[in-house]
Amino acid sequence: MSFVSVAAPHMAEKVIEKSRFLTYAAHTAGEEEARAFLAKVRAEHPLATHVCHAYVADRLGNLMRFSDDGEPQGTAGMPILGVLRARGLFETAVAVVRYFGGIKLGAGGLTRAYSGCAAECLEGAPLALWDMCAELCITVNYAEVGALTRFLEGRCEVLSREFAEKACFVVAVRQEESAAFSSALADDLNGRAQIEEKRQYFAPFPLDK
């Protein structure tokens, strides 16, 4: 099952009524990674007034957690979680660090501040479609390297190239496209490519616009 998450950690900063808000977002595969991400943020901001957060730690949306971290109940963690859910993000954690500036925002102001910071951070974060990836090892004679390179361009991610007795390219493609990819490659190189699947795992792919 594919899902959307952030492709890389992202941070955004905003000042609201003299309070400084720093928002961090990251892909976290499971609750252990989500907790580690939050611990790292807290360690980087030991003097922060609040470190509120929310995360969806699985691929189905069943494992969701949030915290107001001392802010009035319902004004921080739940609004952050609401942004994650509205954007359909999974295996994603967001932490909003607040340094109090002396002006109280009130319940409504806090809710808008935390949800707005989360939304702006995720708006700027790189997103990706996480899907099952098939890692393929493609072996060819040196005479076919040029043709193989042209075929691979724009079709997959090339993970490594090794040139020994023969040339071996390790590439990653979406698992559901693996059979069609291998068939097209065999046709393009007239069967002069040896294709071996090495392993499968979840990986980020460019999100279709």
For each residue, the residues with C-beta under 8 A, 3 or more apart:
1: 59 60
2: 129 130 131 132
3: 59 89 90 91 129 130
4: 87 88 89 90 127 128 129 130 207
5: 27 89 90 91 92 127 128 130 204
6: 9 10 25 26 27 89 92 122 125 126 127 128
7: 27 125 126 127 128 204
8: 27 125 126
9: 6 24 25 26 27
10: 6 24 25 26 121 122 124 125 126
11: 22 23 24 25 121
12: 22 23 117 120 121 124
13: 20 21 22 23
14: 20 21 23 116 117 120
15: 18 19 20 21 101
16: 19 21 105 109 113
17: 101 103 105 109
18: 15 101 102 103
19: 15 16 98 99 100 101 103 105 113
20: 13 14 15 98 99 101
21: 13 14 15 16 96 97 98 99 113 114 117
22: 11 12 13 45 96 97
23: 11 12 13 14 94 95 96 97 117 118 120 121
24: 9 10 11 37 41 94 95 96 97 121
25: 6 9 10 11 92 93 94 118 121 122 125
26: 6 9 10 37 92 93
27: 5 6 7 8 9 91 92 130 204
28: 33 34 36 37 55 57 91 92 93
29: 33 91 202
30: 33 34 57 58 91
31: 34 35 55 57 63 65
32: 35 36
33: 28 29 30 36 37 57 93
34: 28 30 31 37 38 55 57 65 93
35: 31 32 38 39
36: 28 32 33 39 40
37: 24 26 28 33 34 40 41 55 93 95
38: 34 35 41 42 51 53 55 93 95
39: 35 36 42 43
40: 36 37 43 44
41: 24 37 38 44 45 51 53 95 97
42: 38 39 45 46 48 51
43: 39 40 46
44: 40 41
45: 22 41 42 48 51 97
46: 42 43
47: 99
48: 42 45 51 97 98 99
49: 70 98 99 100
50: 68 69 70 71 76 96 97 98 100
51: 38 41 42 45 48 69 95 96 97 98
52: 66 67 68 69 71 76 77 80 95 96 98 114
53: 38 41 65 66 67 69 77 80 93 94 95 96
54: 64 65 66 67 77 78 80 81 84 93 94 118
55: 28 31 34 37 38 64 65 66 81 84 92 93 94
56: 61 63 64 81 84 85 89 90 91 92
57: 28 30 31 33 34 63 64 65 91 93
58: 30 61 62 63 90 91
59: 1 3 90 91 130
60: 1 90
61: 56 58 64 85 90
62: 58
63: 31 56 57 58
64: 54 55 56 57 61 81 85
65: 31 34 53 54 55 57
66: 52 53 54 55 77 78 80 81
67: 52 53 54 76 77
68: 50 52 71 72 73 74 75 76 77 78
69: 50 51 52 53 76 77
70: 49 50
71: 50 52 68 75 76 98 110 114
72: 68 75 107 110
73: 68
74: 68 78 107 111
75: 68 71 72 78 79 107 110 111 114
76: 50 52 67 68 69 71 79 80 96 110 111 114
77: 52 53 54 66 67 68 69 80 81 114
78: 54 66 68 74 75 81 82
79: 75 76 82 83 111 114 115 118
80: 52 53 54 66 76 77 83 84 94 96 114 115 118
81: 54 55 56 64 66 77 78 84 85
82: 78 79 85 86 115
83: 79 80 86 87 94 115 118 119 122
84: 54 55 56 80 81 87 89 92 94 118 122
85: 56 61 64 81 82 88 89
86: 82 83
87: 4 83 84 122
88: 4 85
89: 3 4 5 6 56 84 85 92 122 127
90: 3 4 5 56 58 59 60 61 130
91: 3 5 27 28 29 30 56 57 58 59 130
92: 5 6 25 26 27 28 55 56 84 89
93: 25 26 28 33 34 37 38 53 54 55 57
94: 23 24 25 53 54 55 80 83 84 118 121 122
95: 23 24 37 38 41 51 52 53
96: 21 22 23 24 50 51 52 53 76 80 114 117 118
97: 21 22 23 24 41 45 48 50 51
98: 19 20 21 48 49 50 51 52 71
99: 19 20 21 47 48 49
100: 19 49 50
101: 15 17 18 19 20
102: 18
103: 17 18 19
104: 109
105: 16 17 19 108 109 110 113
106: 109 110
107: 72 74 75 110 111
108: 105 111 112
109: 16 17 104 105 106 112 113
110: 71 72 75 76 105 106 107 113 114
111: 74 75 76 79 107 108 114 115
112: 108 109 115 116
113: 16 19 21 105 109 110 116 117
114: 21 52 71 75 76 77 79 80 96 110 111 117 118
115: 79 80 82 83 111 112 118 119
116: 14 112 113 119 120
117: 12 14 21 23 96 113 114 120 121
118: 23 25 54 79 80 83 84 94 96 114 115 121 122
119: 83 115 116 122 123
120: 12 14 23 116 117 123 124
121: 10 11 12 23 24 25 94 117 118 124 125
122: 6 10 25 83 84 87 89 94 118 119 125 127
123: 119 120
124: 10 12 120 121
125: 6 7 8 10 25 121 122
126: 6 7 8 10
127: 4 5 6 7 89 122 207
128: 4 5 6 7 204 205 206 207
129: 2 3 4 204 205 206 207 208
130: 2 3 4 5 27 59 90 91 202 203 204 205
131: 2 174 175 176 202 203 205
132: 2 174 175 176 200 201 202
133: 172 173 174 175 200 201 202 203 205
134: 172 173 174 175 178 197 200
135: 159 170 171 172 197 198 199 200 201
136: 170 171 172 173 178 181 182 195 196 197 198
137: 168 169 170 195 196 197 198
138: 148 168 169 170 171 185 193 194 195
139: 166 167 168 193 194 196
140: 144 145 148 166 167 169 189 192 193 194
141: 144 166 167 192
142: 145 163 166 167
143:
144: 140 141 147 148 167 189 192 193
145: 140 142 148 149 167
146: 149 150
147: 144 150 151 188 189
148: 138 140 144 145 151 152 167 169 185 189 193
149: 145 146 152 153
150: 146 147 153
151: 147 148 155 184 185 188 189
152: 148 149 155 156 158 169 171
153: 149 150
154:
155: 151 152 173 181
156: 152 171 172 173 181
157: 171 172 173
158: 152 161 169 170 171
159: 135 170 171 172
160: 169 170
161: 158 167 168 169 170
162: 167 168 169 170
163: 142 167 168
164: 168
165:
166: 139 140 141 142
167: 139 140 141 142 144 145 148 161 162 163
168: 137 138 139 161 162 163 164
169: 137 138 140 148 152 158 160 161 162
170: 135 136 137 138 158 159 160 161 162 198
171: 135 136 138 152 156 157 158 159
172: 133 134 135 136 156 157 159 203
173: 133 134 136 155 156 157 177 178 181
174: 131 132 133 134 177 178 205
175: 131 132 133 134 178 200
176: 131 132
177: 173 174 180 181
178: 134 136 173 174 175 181 182 197
179: 182 183
180: 177 183 184
181: 136 155 156 173 177 178 184 185
182: 136 178 179 185 186 195
183: 179 180 186 187
184: 151 180 181 187 188
185: 138 148 151 181 182 188 189 193 195
186: 182 183 189 190 191 193 195
187: 183 184 190
188: 147 151 184 185
189: 140 144 147 148 151 185 186 192 193
190: 186 187
191: 186
192: 140 141 144 189
193: 138 139 140 144 148 185 186 189
194: 138 139 140
195: 136 137 138 182 185 186
196: 136 137 139
197: 134 135 136 137 178 200
198: 135 136 137 170
199: 135
200: 132 133 134 135 175 197
201: 132 133 135
202: 29 130 131 132 133
203: 130 131 133 172
204: 5 7 27 128 129 130
205: 128 129 130 131 133 174
206: 128 129
207: 4 127 128 129
208: 129
209:
